[in-house]
Amino acid sequence: MRSEIPCKLFLGLSVVLTLNQCLSVERREKVLTVIRGCPTYEEEVAFPTPAGGAPAPAPAGLPEGEAKKLGASVFLDKMLDGIRKDFEDAGIKLQKIEEGFRAHGITIERVKDSEGKTKELKIALDGDVGFDHGSANLTSKAKEIVDKVAKSIAEFPDAKVKVGGHTDSTGSRPLNQQLSQDRAQAVRDRLIKQGPVAPPRFIEVRGFADTQRVVNTLGNEPRNRRVEIRLVLE
């Protein structure tokens, strides 16, 4: 829209013009105002998004090939920030921890090398939230969590994925080995379906039974029941 307006009336009339435009513009419109005796200029005016039409948050990912430019540590740190943003944009309440964050049923954190650089990201799905007792079927809550993780992983195609299933030490070793393998496979299949995370990106899907306990006990320890998704660069 073009208007010829005396300089001394610019402030008041430009506000009126902007308000008038707000009534008819759904998102944003470029307003071009030519003022008599003043330089011509263009101004970008951002208008509130109409109710019910909020734009989707911009993806937080990095394009393929970016890891080689940034290096592994910087890339993985940016990936952690991107996953955090995706969770926050979804309205999920996060609790900050020393090397990452946690939410109900999941912990996401950096794993650092001896020089303090990030060498991988570890995402731990709580086994008691993720699965019913003795089952490898994901619960509805676990599906929500894994689906969000899948979308985030898909936005960073340079990262490779390892999935490991873990149990506590109760029950027989053969049963725990099979259960941990089945749970790892269930998470892998969900990531492929919902990301989608391309199958070639998975470099390991494995059950560990109770051989990698978080808490060194042979008892019924919830923290040992988990599925870990590890994000690395080759």
C-alpha positions as protocol buffer text, in pm:
chain_id: "A"
residue {
  index: 1
  type: MET
  ca { x: 0 y: 0 z: 0 }
}
residue {
  index: 2
  type: ARG
  ca { x: 135 y: 347 z: -88 }
}
residue {
  index: 3
  type: SER
  ca { x: 39 y: 664 z: 101 }
}
residue {
  index: 4
  type: GLU
  ca { x: 167 y: 1021 z: 81 }
}
residue {
  index: 5
  type: ILE
  ca { x: 190 y: 1158 z: 435 }
}
residue {
  index: 6
  type: PRO
  ca { x: 348 y: 1477 z: 577 }
}
residue {
  index: 7
  type: CYS
  ca { x: 651 y: 1400 z: 795 }
}
residue {
  index: 8
  type: LYS
  ca { x: 504 y: 1558 z: 1109 }
}
residue {
  index: 9
  type: LEU
  ca { x: 199 y: 1334 z: 1087 }
}
residue {
  index: 10
  type: PHE
  ca { x: 396 y: 1018 z: 1018 }
}
residue {
  index: 11
  type: LEU
  ca { x: 405 y: 870 z: 1367 }
}
residue {
  index: 12
  type: GLY
  ca { x: 35 y: 892 z: 1444 }
}
residue {
  index: 13
  type: LEU
  ca { x: -92 y: 802 z: 1098 }
}
residue {
  index: 14
  type: SER
  ca { x: 151 y: 514 z: 1049 }
}
residue {
  index: 15
  type: VAL
  ca { x: 17 y: 354 z: 1366 }
}
residue {
  index: 16
  type: VAL
  ca { x: -338 y: 388 z: 1232 }
}
residue {
  index: 17
  type: LEU
  ca { x: -236 y: 245 z: 898 }
}
residue {
  index: 18
  type: THR
  ca { x: -62 y: -47 z: 1065 }
}
residue {
  index: 19
  type: LEU
  ca { x: -368 y: -124 z: 1278 }
}
residue {
  index: 20
  type: ASN
  ca { x: -592 y: -109 z: 971 }
}
residue {
  index: 21
  type: GLN
  ca { x: -367 y: -353 z: 795 }
}
residue {
  index: 22
  type: CYS
  ca { x: -378 y: -590 z: 1096 }
}
residue {
  index: 23
  type: LEU
  ca { x: -752 y: -624 z: 1053 }
}
residue {
  index: 24
  type: SER
  ca { x: -718 y: -761 z: 702 }
}
residue {
  index: 25
  type: VAL
  ca { x: -380 y: -936 z: 686 }
}
residue {
  index: 26
  type: GLU
  ca { x: -362 y: -1295 z: 809 }
}
residue {
  index: 27
  type: ARG
  ca { x: 11 y: -1325 z: 873 }
}
residue {
  index: 28
  type: ARG
  ca { x: 241 y: -1048 z: 752 }
}
residue {
  index: 29
  type: GLU
  ca { x: 244 y: -782 z: 481 }
}
residue {
  index: 30
  type: LYS
  ca { x: 510 y: -549 z: 353 }
}
residue {
  index: 31
  type: VAL
  ca { x: 400 y: -194 z: 408 }
}
residue {
  index: 32
  type: LEU
  ca { x: 556 y: 64 z: 174 }
}
residue {
  index: 33
  type: THR
  ca { x: 507 y: 420 z: 290 }
}
residue {
  index: 34
  type: VAL
  ca { x: 619 y: 722 z: 88 }
}
residue {
  index: 35
  type: ILE
  ca { x: 637 y: 1038 z: 296 }
}
residue {
  index: 36
  type: ARG
  ca { x: 624 y: 1381 z: 132 }
}
residue {
  index: 37
  type: GLY
  ca { x: 962 y: 1549 z: 176 }
}
residue {
  index: 38
  type: CYS
  ca { x: 1118 y: 1241 z: 345 }
}
residue {
  index: 39
  type: PRO
  ca { x: 1324 y: 952 z: 203 }
}
residue {
  index: 40
  type: THR
  ca { x: 1130 y: 655 z: 72 }
}
residue {
  index: 41
  type: TYR
  ca { x: 1174 y: 344 z: 282 }
}
residue {
  index: 42
  type: GLU
  ca { x: 1035 y: -5 z: 323 }
}
residue {
  index: 43
  type: GLU
  ca { x: 942 y: -158 z: 656 }
}
residue {
  index: 44
  type: GLU
  ca { x: 875 y: -524 z: 738 }
}
residue {
  index: 45
  type: VAL
  ca { x: 576 y: -542 z: 970 }
}
residue {
  index: 46
  type: ALA
  ca { x: 513 y: -871 z: 1152 }
}
residue {
  index: 47
  type: PHE
  ca { x: 153 y: -926 z: 1257 }
}
residue {
  index: 48
  type: PRO
  ca { x: 25 y: -1170 z: 1517 }
}
residue {
  index: 49
  type: THR
  ca { x: -73 y: -1507 z: 1377 }
}
residue {
  index: 50
  type: PRO
  ca { x: -451 y: -1554 z: 1382 }
}
residue {
  index: 51
  type: ALA
  ca { x: -587 y: -1781 z: 1654 }
}
residue {
  index: 52
  type: GLY
  ca { x: -584 y: -2145 z: 1553 }
}
residue {
  index: 53
  type: GLY
  ca { x: -328 y: -2088 z: 1279 }
}
residue {
  index: 54
  type: ALA
  ca { x: 3 y: -2094 z: 1467 }
}
residue {
  index: 55
  type: PRO
  ca { x: 288 y: -2189 z: 1235 }
}
residue {
  index: 56
  type: ALA
  ca { x: 476 y: -2511 z: 1305 }
}
residue {
  index: 57
  type: PRO
  ca { x: 818 y: -2462 z: 1472 }
}
residue {
  index: 58
  type: ALA
  ca { x: 1110 y: -2465 z: 1231 }
}
residue {
  index: 59
  type: PRO
  ca { x: 1307 y: -2791 z: 1225 }
}
residue {
  index: 60
  type: ALA
  ca { x: 1611 y: -2787 z: 1451 }
}
residue {
  index: 61
  type: GLY
  ca { x: 1824 y: -3024 z: 1245 }
}
residue {
  index: 62
  type: LEU
  ca { x: 2135 y: -3005 z: 1027 }
}
residue {
  index: 63
  type: PRO
  ca { x: 2162 y: -3116 z: 663 }
}
residue {
  index: 64
  type: GLU
  ca { x: 2356 y: -3422 z: 553 }
}
residue {
  index: 65
  type: GLY
  ca { x: 2730 y: -3359 z: 531 }
}
residue {
  index: 66
  type: GLU
  ca { x: 2734 y: -3098 z: 809 }
}
residue {
  index: 67
  type: ALA
  ca { x: 2908 y: -3329 z: 1058 }
}
residue {
  index: 68
  type: LYS
  ca { x: 3221 y: -3338 z: 842 }
}
residue {
  index: 69
  type: LYS
  ca { x: 3235 y: -2957 z: 841 }
}
residue {
  index: 70
  type: LEU
  ca { x: 3170 y: -2912 z: 1213 }
}
residue {
  index: 71
  type: GLY
  ca { x: 3352 y: -3210 z: 1362 }
}
residue {
  index: 72
  type: ALA
  ca { x: 3196 y: -3480 z: 1578 }
}
residue {
  index: 73
  type: SER
  ca { x: 3186 y: -3298 z: 1912 }
}
residue {
  index: 74
  type: VAL
  ca { x: 3030 y: -2976 z: 1781 }
}
residue {
  index: 75
  type: PHE
  ca { x: 2784 y: -3168 z: 1566 }
}
residue {
  index: 76
  type: LEU
  ca { x: 2668 y: -3387 z: 1856 }
}
residue {
  index: 77
  type: ASP
  ca { x: 2635 y: -3085 z: 2086 }
}
residue {
  index: 78
  type: LYS
  ca { x: 2415 y: -2916 z: 1826 }
}
residue {
  index: 79
  type: MET
  ca { x: 2217 y: -3235 z: 1792 }
}
residue {
  index: 80
  type: LEU
  ca { x: 2154 y: -3241 z: 2168 }
}
residue {
  index: 81
  type: ASP
  ca { x: 2036 y: -2878 z: 2149 }
}
residue {
  index: 82
  type: GLY
  ca { x: 1809 y: -2971 z: 1857 }
}
residue {
  index: 83
  type: ILE
  ca { x: 1655 y: -3264 z: 2043 }
}
residue {
  index: 84
  type: ARG
  ca { x: 1596 y: -3039 z: 2344 }
}
residue {
  index: 85
  type: LYS
  ca { x: 1426 y: -2779 z: 2123 }
}
residue {
  index: 86
  type: ASP
  ca { x: 1202 y: -3043 z: 1966 }
}
residue {
  index: 87
  type: PHE
  ca { x: 1092 y: -3162 z: 2309 }
}
residue {
  index: 88
  type: GLU
  ca { x: 1032 y: -2807 z: 2434 }
}
residue {
  index: 89
  type: ASP
  ca { x: 836 y: -2716 z: 2119 }
}
residue {
  index: 90
  type: ALA
  ca { x: 615 y: -3019 z: 2189 }
}
residue {
  index: 91
  type: GLY
  ca { x: 539 y: -2880 z: 2534 }
}
residue {
  index: 92
  type: ILE
  ca { x: 729 y: -3153 z: 2720 }
}
residue {
  index: 93
  type: LYS
  ca { x: 856 y: -3045 z: 3060 }
}
residue {
  index: 94
  type: LEU
  ca { x: 1232 y: -3103 z: 3091 }
}
residue {
  index: 95
  type: GLN
  ca { x: 1461 y: -3125 z: 3390 }
}
residue {
  index: 96
  type: LYS
  ca { x: 1819 y: -3015 z: 3333 }
}
residue {
  index: 97
  type: ILE
  ca { x: 2097 y: -3252 z: 3441 }
}
residue {
  index: 98
  type: GLU
  ca { x: 2474 y: -3207 z: 3427 }
}
residue {
  index: 99
  type: GLU
  ca { x: 2525 y: -3331 z: 3070 }
}
residue {
  index: 100
  type: GLY
  ca { x: 2176 y: -3311 z: 2926 }
}
residue {
  index: 101
  type: PHE
  ca { x: 1816 y: -3331 z: 3038 }
}
residue {
  index: 102
  type: ARG
  ca { x: 1546 y: -3572 z: 3140 }
}
residue {
  index: 103
  type: ALA
  ca { x: 1170 y: -3597 z: 3114 }
}
residue {
  index: 104
  type: HIS
  ca { x: 925 y: -3857 z: 3236 }
}
residue {
  index: 105
  type: GLY
  ca { x: 1047 y: -4192 z: 3109 }
}
residue {
  index: 106
  type: ILE
  ca { x: 1359 y: -4070 z: 2927 }
}
residue {
  index: 107
  type: THR
  ca { x: 1708 y: -3929 z: 2987 }
}
residue {
  index: 108
  type: ILE
  ca { x: 1920 y: -3769 z: 2713 }
}
residue {
  index: 109
  type: GLU
  ca { x: 2281 y: -3680 z: 2780 }
}
residue {
  index: 110
  type: ARG
  ca { x: 2628 y: -3633 z: 2638 }
}
residue {
  index: 111
  type: VAL
  ca { x: 2901 y: -3893 z: 2677 }
}
residue {
  index: 112
  type: LYS
  ca { x: 3244 y: -3728 z: 2674 }
}
residue {
  index: 113
  type: ASP
  ca { x: 3590 y: -3857 z: 2595 }
}
residue {
  index: 114
  type: SER
  ca { x: 3904 y: -3810 z: 2805 }
}
residue {
  index: 115
  type: GLU
  ca { x: 3951 y: -3461 z: 2659 }
}
residue {
  index: 116
  type: GLY
  ca { x: 3602 y: -3350 z: 2757 }
}
residue {
  index: 117
  type: LYS
  ca { x: 3467 y: -3355 z: 2403 }
}
residue {
  index: 118
  type: THR
  ca { x: 3132 y: -3510 z: 2321 }
}
residue {
  index: 119
  type: LYS
  ca { x: 3181 y: -3849 z: 2158 }
}
residue {
  index: 120
  type: GLU
  ca { x: 2820 y: -3969 z: 2156 }
}
residue {
  index: 121
  type: LEU
  ca { x: 2469 y: -3894 z: 2279 }
}
residue {
  index: 122
  type: LYS
  ca { x: 2294 y: -4148 z: 2499 }
}
residue {
  index: 123
  type: ILE
  ca { x: 1915 y: -4164 z: 2515 }
}
residue {
  index: 124
  type: ALA
  ca { x: 1786 y: -4399 z: 2785 }
}
residue {
  index: 125
  type: LEU
  ca { x: 1423 y: -4514 z: 2776 }
}
residue {
  index: 126
  type: ASP
  ca { x: 1303 y: -4624 z: 3119 }
}
residue {
  index: 127
  type: GLY
  ca { x: 1214 y: -4993 z: 3091 }
}
residue {
  index: 128
  type: ASP
  ca { x: 927 y: -4972 z: 3338 }
}
residue {
  index: 129
  type: VAL
  ca { x: 771 y: -4680 z: 3149 }
}
residue {
  index: 130
  type: GLY
  ca { x: 855 y: -4830 z: 2810 }
}
residue {
  index: 131
  type: PHE
  ca { x: 727 y: -5185 z: 2852 }
}
residue {
  index: 132
  type: ASP
  ca { x: 491 y: -5394 z: 3058 }
}
residue {
  index: 133
  type: HIS
  ca { x: 654 y: -5657 z: 3279 }
}
residue {
  index: 134
  type: GLY
  ca { x: 812 y: -5932 z: 3073 }
}
residue {
  index: 135
  type: SER
  ca { x: 692 y: -5779 z: 2745 }
}
residue {
  index: 136
  type: ALA
  ca { x: 868 y: -5632 z: 2442 }
}
residue {
  index: 137
  type: ASN
  ca { x: 561 y: -5437 z: 2331 }
}
residue {
  index: 138
  type: LEU
  ca { x: 602 y: -5061 z: 2368 }
}
residue {
  index: 139
  type: THR
  ca { x: 348 y: -4893 z: 2592 }
}
residue {
  index: 140
  type: SER
  ca { x: 146 y: -4600 z: 2462 }
}
residue {
  index: 141
  type: LYS
  ca { x: 366 y: -4363 z: 2666 }
}
residue {
  index: 142
  type: ALA
  ca { x: 680 y: -4520 z: 2522 }
}
residue {
  index: 143
  type: LYS
  ca { x: 546 y: -4475 z: 2170 }
}
residue {
  index: 144
  type: GLU
  ca { x: 497 y: -4103 z: 2234 }
}
residue {
  index: 145
  type: ILE
  ca { x: 855 y: -4072 z: 2361 }
}
residue {
  index: 146
  type: VAL
  ca { x: 1017 y: -4281 z: 2087 }
}
residue {
  index: 147
  type: ASP
  ca { x: 816 y: -4101 z: 1817 }
}
residue {
  index: 148
  type: LYS
  ca { x: 952 y: -3766 z: 1935 }
}
residue {
  index: 149
  type: VAL
  ca { x: 1306 y: -3904 z: 1946 }
}
residue {
  index: 150
  type: ALA
  ca { x: 1261 y: -4051 z: 1598 }
}
residue {
  index: 151
  type: LYS
  ca { x: 1163 y: -3715 z: 1450 }
}
residue {
  index: 152
  type: SER
  ca { x: 1466 y: -3553 z: 1609 }
}
residue {
  index: 153
  type: ILE
  ca { x: 1708 y: -3819 z: 1488 }
}
residue {
  index: 154
  type: ALA
  ca { x: 1568 y: -3792 z: 1136 }
}
residue {
  index: 155
  type: GLU
  ca { x: 1662 y: -3421 z: 1133 }
}
residue {
  index: 156
  type: PHE
  ca { x: 2032 y: -3508 z: 1177 }
}
residue {
  index: 157
  type: PRO
  ca { x: 2101 y: -3763 z: 900 }
}
residue {
  index: 158
  type: ASP
  ca { x: 2478 y: -3778 z: 960 }
}
residue {
  index: 159
  type: ALA
  ca { x: 2438 y: -3951 z: 1296 }
}
residue {
  index: 160
  type: LYS
  ca { x: 2450 y: -4329 z: 1318 }
}
residue {
  index: 161
  type: VAL
  ca { x: 2234 y: -4519 z: 1565 }
}
residue {
  index: 162
  type: LYS
  ca { x: 2298 y: -4800 z: 1812 }
}
residue {
  index: 163
  type: VAL
  ca { x: 2012 y: -4954 z: 2011 }
}
residue {
  index: 164
  type: GLY
  ca { x: 2079 y: -5170 z: 2316 }
}
residue {
  index: 165
  type: GLY
  ca { x: 1830 y: -5350 z: 2539 }
}
residue {
  index: 166
  type: HIS
  ca { x: 1909 y: -5407 z: 2908 }
}
residue {
  index: 167
  type: THR
  ca { x: 1739 y: -5600 z: 3190 }
}
residue {
  index: 168
  type: ASP
  ca { x: 1790 y: -5642 z: 3563 }
}
residue {
  index: 169
  type: SER
  ca { x: 1934 y: -5965 z: 3703 }
}
residue {
  index: 170
  type: THR
  ca { x: 1613 y: -6133 z: 3815 }
}
residue {
  index: 171
  type: GLY
  ca { x: 1496 y: -6429 z: 3611 }
}
residue {
  index: 172
  type: SER
  ca { x: 1701 y: -6659 z: 3390 }
}
residue {
  index: 173
  type: ARG
  ca { x: 1983 y: -6531 z: 3173 }
}
residue {
  index: 174
  type: PRO
  ca { x: 1847 y: -6684 z: 2849 }
}
residue {
  index: 175
  type: LEU
  ca { x: 1505 y: -6524 z: 2900 }
}
residue {
  index: 176
  type: ASN
  ca { x: 1661 y: -6187 z: 2985 }
}
residue {
  index: 177
  type: GLN
  ca { x: 1887 y: -6208 z: 2680 }
}
residue {
  index: 178
  type: GLN
  ca { x: 1592 y: -6268 z: 2450 }
}
residue {
  index: 179
  type: LEU
  ca { x: 1379 y: -6002 z: 2619 }
}
residue {
  index: 180
  type: SER
  ca { x: 1651 y: -5739 z: 2593 }
}
residue {
  index: 181
  type: GLN
  ca { x: 1704 y: -5824 z: 2224 }
}
residue {
  index: 182
  type: ASP
  ca { x: 1331 y: -5805 z: 2151 }
}
residue {
  index: 183
  type: ARG
  ca { x: 1299 y: -5469 z: 2326 }
}
residue {
  index: 184
  type: ALA
  ca { x: 1593 y: -5324 z: 2133 }
}
residue {
  index: 185
  type: GLN
  ca { x: 1436 y: -5447 z: 1811 }
}
residue {
  index: 186
  type: ALA
  ca { x: 1098 y: -5295 z: 1904 }
}
residue {
  index: 187
  type: VAL
  ca { x: 1256 y: -4952 z: 1957 }
}
residue {
  index: 188
  type: ARG
  ca { x: 1453 y: -4981 z: 1633 }
}
residue {
  index: 189
  type: ASP
  ca { x: 1138 y: -5068 z: 1437 }
}
residue {
  index: 190
  type: ARG
  ca { x: 950 y: -4773 z: 1588 }
}
residue {
  index: 191
  type: LEU
  ca { x: 1232 y: -4531 z: 1501 }
}
residue {
  index: 192
  type: ILE
  ca { x: 1226 y: -4650 z: 1141 }
}
residue {
  index: 193
  type: LYS
  ca { x: 849 y: -4621 z: 1119 }
}
residue {
  index: 194
  type: GLN
  ca { x: 804 y: -4282 z: 1285 }
}
residue {
  index: 195
  type: GLY
  ca { x: 1120 y: -4086 z: 1195 }
}
residue {
  index: 196
  type: PRO
  ca { x: 1158 y: -4214 z: 951 }
}
residue {
  index: 197
  type: VAL
  ca { x: 1513 y: -4310 z: 1045 }
}
residue {
  index: 198
  type: ALA
  ca { x: 1664 y: -4490 z: 746 }
}
residue {
  index: 199
  type: PRO
  ca { x: 1754 y: -4857 z: 823 }
}
residue {
  index: 200
  type: PRO
  ca { x: 2118 y: -4821 z: 701 }
}
residue {
  index: 201
  type: ARG
  ca { x: 2179 y: -4571 z: 981 }
}
residue {
  index: 202
  type: PHE
  ca { x: 2149 y: -4848 z: 1243 }
}
residue {
  index: 203
  type: ILE
  ca { x: 2493 y: -4995 z: 1303 }
}
residue {
  index: 204
  type: GLU
  ca { x: 2400 y: -5206 z: 1606 }
}
residue {
  index: 205
  type: VAL
  ca { x: 2076 y: -5345 z: 1752 }
}
residue {
  index: 206
  type: ARG
  ca { x: 2159 y: -5575 z: 2040 }
}
residue {
  index: 207
  type: GLY
  ca { x: 2034 y: -5723 z: 2365 }
}
residue {
  index: 208
  type: PHE
  ca { x: 2274 y: -5717 z: 2661 }
}
residue {
  index: 209
  type: ALA
  ca { x: 2058 y: -5882 z: 2929 }
}
residue {
  index: 210
  type: ASP
  ca { x: 2212 y: -5772 z: 3264 }
}
residue {
  index: 211
  type: THR
  ca { x: 2575 y: -5749 z: 3154 }
}
residue {
  index: 212
  type: GLN
  ca { x: 2583 y: -5367 z: 3160 }
}
residue {
  index: 213
  type: ARG
  ca { x: 2412 y: -5280 z: 3486 }
}
residue {
  index: 214
  type: VAL
  ca { x: 2379 y: -4914 z: 3586 }
}
residue {
  index: 215
  type: VAL
  ca { x: 2352 y: -5022 z: 3950 }
}
residue {
  index: 216
  type: ASN
  ca { x: 2573 y: -5313 z: 4048 }
}
residue {
  index: 217
  type: THR
  ca { x: 2317 y: -5538 z: 4208 }
}
residue {
  index: 218
  type: LEU
  ca { x: 2164 y: -5875 z: 4128 }
}
residue {
  index: 219
  type: GLY
  ca { x: 1830 y: -5766 z: 4267 }
}
residue {
  index: 220
  type: ASN
  ca { x: 1518 y: -5607 z: 4123 }
}
residue {
  index: 221
  type: GLU
  ca { x: 1665 y: -5272 z: 4019 }
}
residue {
  index: 222
  type: PRO
  ca { x: 1447 y: -5047 z: 3794 }
}
residue {
  index: 223
  type: ARG
  ca { x: 1742 y: -4840 z: 3673 }
}
residue {
  index: 224
  type: ASN
  ca { x: 1893 y: -5148 z: 3511 }
}
residue {
  index: 225
  type: ARG
  ca { x: 1580 y: -5206 z: 3302 }
}
residue {
  index: 226
  type: ARG
  ca { x: 1614 y: -4977 z: 3003 }
}
residue {
  index: 227
  type: VAL
  ca { x: 1669 y: -4942 z: 2629 }
}
residue {
  index: 228
  type: GLU
  ca { x: 1952 y: -4714 z: 2523 }
}
residue {
  index: 229
  type: ILE
  ca { x: 1975 y: -4531 z: 2191 }
}
residue {
  index: 230
  type: ARG
  ca { x: 2329 y: -4415 z: 2123 }
}
residue {
  index: 231
  type: LEU
  ca { x: 2397 y: -4156 z: 1854 }
}
residue {
  index: 232
  type: VAL
  ca { x: 2748 y: -4156 z: 1713 }
}
residue {
  index: 233
  type: LEU
  ca { x: 2950 y: -4051 z: 1409 }
}
residue {
  index: 234
  type: GLU
  ca { x: 3162 y: -4307 z: 1224 }
}
